[in-house]
């Protein structure tokens, strides 16, 4: 009769050859720097190709039928409370709140992690703003108008890509990365991380619901913002992230011990 496993013991990793190959591939993707860079390069090129396609469409046609349809669908069952909530989500991207948000974020990161970290956050935030302004001026797409959709907050300037979405993706996205990687494993990490993730996820729909941007503006901004964010994370790891054998190889050792168990 076979011995039953102890209830408190952890189940061993699958012994099937295919399962072992999957774990080995995951292990390689995590720790093989050359392959990781290749994946990042391929992902960035695909994202940029989509952005170029959206840019051409925005340049050739100021209003796409799918943009109007999507905005009308979101605004069809609109409540005043939802509009106020969406405006509250977007408030950090309006002047002067955007400048105050960046200043406070830079100051906090500088005090908690070091001034080089704070200046790095400031630098990538300014960089994404310059990229956004350059593309907006190049494409020259006008904002949504009241004759097609409801415009709750009239805004000036060009529409493609959304400045709010790029700013939130890079600035709050990088703050989220710092919270998840630099804070201890406590409830405070989730308490700070959840609002940051919510801001990044909700800023896109909020810009469409408020009638400030089209769907294609938001999609292009998310893609560009993610590319800049990934590159910023890579630069941070190589330039500023703390390096210690324990933090670099702890997970690798844990996986190896688990596989040998």
C-alpha positions in Angstrom: 0.0 0.0 0.0 1.4 3.4 -1.0 2.0 6.0 1.6 -0.3 9.0 1.4 1.3 12.4 1.1 1.2 14.6 4.2 -1.7 17.1 4.1 0.6 20.0 4.8 3.2 19.1 2.3 3.4 21.0 -1.0 2.7 19.0 -4.2 5.8 18.4 -6.3 6.2 19.9 -9.7 4.8 17.8 -12.6 7.1 15.0 -13.6 5.7 14.7 -17.2 8.3 15.6 -19.8 6.1 18.1 -21.5 5.5 19.9 -18.2 9.2 19.9 -17.4 9.9 21.5 -20.8 7.4 24.2 -20.1 9.0 25.0 -16.7 12.4 25.0 -18.3 11.3 27.4 -21.1 9.8 29.7 -18.5 13.0 29.6 -16.5 15.0 30.4 -19.6 12.7 33.3 -20.6 13.1 34.8 -17.1 16.9 34.5 -16.7 18.2 34.5 -20.3 18.9 38.2 -20.9 19.5 37.8 -24.6 16.2 36.0 -25.1 14.4 38.5 -22.9 15.8 41.4 -24.9 14.7 39.7 -28.1 11.1 39.4 -26.8 11.1 43.0 -25.7 12.4 44.1 -29.1 9.8 42.0 -31.0 7.0 43.3 -28.8 8.1 46.9 -29.2 8.3 46.6 -32.9 4.8 45.1 -33.1 3.4 47.8 -30.9 5.1 50.5 -32.9 3.8 49.0 -36.2 0.2 49.2 -34.7 0.8 52.8 -33.7 2.1 53.6 -37.3 -1.0 52.1 -38.7 -3.3 54.0 -36.4 -1.3 57.2 -37.1 -1.9 56.8 -40.9 -5.6 56.2 -40.4 -5.8 59.3 -38.1 -3.9 61.3 -40.6 -6.1 60.3 -43.6 -9.4 60.4 -41.7 -10.0 62.7 -38.8 -12.9 60.6 -37.7 -13.1 56.8 -38.0 -16.6 55.2 -37.9 -15.5 52.7 -35.2 -14.4 55.7 -33.1 -17.8 57.3 -33.2 -19.6 54.0 -32.7 -17.5 53.1 -29.7 -17.9 56.5 -28.0 -21.6 56.5 -28.5 -21.9 53.0 -27.1 -20.0 54.1 -23.9 -22.0 57.3 -23.6 -25.4 55.7 -24.3 -26.1 54.7 -20.7 -24.4 57.7 -19.1 -25.0 58.8 -15.6 -23.8 62.0 -14.0 -22.0 60.1 -11.2 -20.0 58.1 -13.9 -19.1 61.3 -15.6 -17.9 62.9 -12.4 -15.9 59.7 -11.5 -14.3 59.7 -15.0 -13.4 63.4 -14.6 -11.9 62.5 -11.2 -9.7 59.9 -12.8 -8.5 62.4 -15.4 -7.9 65.3 -13.0 -4.2 64.4 -12.6 -3.6 65.0 -16.2 -4.9 68.6 -16.3 -2.8 71.6 -15.6 -1.8 72.5 -12.9 -2.6 69.2 -11.3 -0.3 67.3 -13.6 2.7 69.4 -12.7 1.8 69.1 -9.0 1.4 65.3 -9.4 4.8 64.9 -11.1 6.5 67.1 -8.5 5.0 65.2 -5.5 5.8 61.8 -7.1 9.4 62.9 -7.9 9.9 64.3 -4.3 8.5 61.1 -2.7 10.6 58.8 -4.7 13.6 61.0 -4.1 13.1 60.9 -0.4 12.2 57.2 -0.1 14.6 55.6 -2.7 17.1 58.3 -3.6 17.3 61.4 -5.7 18.7 59.6 -8.7 15.5 57.4 -8.7 13.3 60.6 -8.4 15.1 62.3 -11.2 14.9 59.2 -13.4 11.1 59.2 -12.9 11.0 62.9 -13.8 13.1 62.3 -16.9 11.0 59.5 -18.4 7.8 61.6 -17.7 9.2 64.6 -19.5 10.4 62.3 -22.3 7.0 60.8 -22.9 5.5 64.3 -22.9 7.9 65.4 -25.7 7.1 62.3 -27.7 3.4 62.9 -27.4 3.7 66.5 -28.4 5.8 65.7 -31.4 3.3 63.1 -32.7 0.3 65.3 -32.0 1.8 68.1 -34.0 2.8 65.8 -36.8 -0.7 64.1 -37.1 -2.7 67.2 -36.4 -6.0 65.3 -35.6 -8.8 67.5 -34.2 -10.7 66.7 -31.0 -14.1 65.1 -30.9 -17.0 67.5 -31.5 -20.4 67.9 -30.0 -22.2 67.1 -33.3 -20.9 63.5 -33.2 -20.6 62.7 -29.5 -21.1 64.4 -26.2 -18.2 66.5 -25.1 -18.3 66.9 -21.4 -15.0 68.7 -21.0 -14.1 70.8 -24.1 -10.3 70.8 -24.6 -7.8 72.6 -26.9 -5.0 71.1 -28.9 -4.8 68.0 -31.1 -6.2 64.6 -30.2 -3.9 61.9 -31.5 -2.5 60.2 -29.3 -4.0 60.9 -25.9 -1.6 62.8 -23.7 -3.5 61.7 -20.6 -3.2 58.0 -21.4 0.6 58.2 -22.2 1.3 60.2 -19.1 -0.6 57.8 -16.8 0.8 54.7 -18.4 4.4 55.9 -18.0 4.3 57.9 -14.8 1.8 55.9 -12.7 2.9 52.7 -14.4 6.5 53.2 -13.3 5.4 54.1 -9.8 3.5 50.8 -9.7 6.6 48.9 -10.8 8.5 50.6 -8.0 5.8 49.8 -5.4 5.7 46.1 -6.5 9.5 45.7 -6.6 10.9 48.0 -3.9 8.2 47.9 -1.1 8.1 45.0 1.4 5.5 42.2 1.0 2.9 43.8 3.2 -0.6 45.0 2.9 0.8 48.5 2.3 2.2 47.4 -1.0 -1.3 46.5 -2.3 -2.8 49.6 -0.7 -0.6 51.8 -2.8 -0.4 49.6 -5.8 -4.1 49.1 -6.4 -5.0 52.8 -7.0 -2.0 53.2 -9.3 -3.1 50.2 -11.4 -6.7 51.5 -11.4 -5.6 54.9 -12.7 -3.7 53.3 -15.6 -6.6 51.0 -16.5 -9.4 53.6 -16.2 -7.7 56.6 -17.8 -8.4 55.3 -21.3 -12.1 54.7 -20.9 -12.4 58.0 -19.0 -11.0 60.0 -21.9 -13.5 58.4 -24.3 -16.5 58.8 -22.0 -15.7 62.5 -21.4 -15.6 63.0 -25.2 -12.0 64.2 -25.1 -10.5 61.5 -27.3 -11.4 58.8 -29.8 -10.8 55.1 -29.3 -7.9 55.1 -31.7 -6.3 58.0 -29.8 -6.4 55.9 -26.6 -5.2 52.7 -28.1 -2.2 54.4 -29.8 -1.3 56.2 -26.5 -1.5 52.9 -24.5 0.8 51.2 -27.0 3.3 54.0 -27.0 3.2 54.4 -23.3 3.8 50.7 -22.7 6.8 50.8 -25.1 8.3 53.7 -23.3 7.5 52.1 -19.9 9.2 48.8 -20.8 12.3 50.7 -22.1 12.3 52.8 -18.9 12.1 49.7 -16.7 15.0 48.2 -18.6 17.1 51.3 -18.2 16.3 51.5 -14.5 17.4 47.9 -14.0 20.7 48.5 -15.7 21.4 52.0 -14.3 19.8 52.4 -10.9 18.2 49.2 -9.5 20.0 47.8 -6.4 22.2 44.8 -7.3 22.8 42.0 -4.8 23.4 38.3 -5.3 20.5 37.6 -3.0 17.9 39.6 -4.9 19.2 38.6 -8.3 19.4 34.9 -7.8 16.9 34.2 -5.0 14.1 33.3 -7.3 16.3 31.2 -9.4 17.5 29.2 -6.4 13.9 28.8 -5.2 12.8 27.4 -8.6 15.7 25.0 -8.7 15.0 23.8 -5.1 11.4 23.3 -5.9 12.2 21.3 -9.0 14.6 19.1 -7.1 12.1 18.4 -4.3 
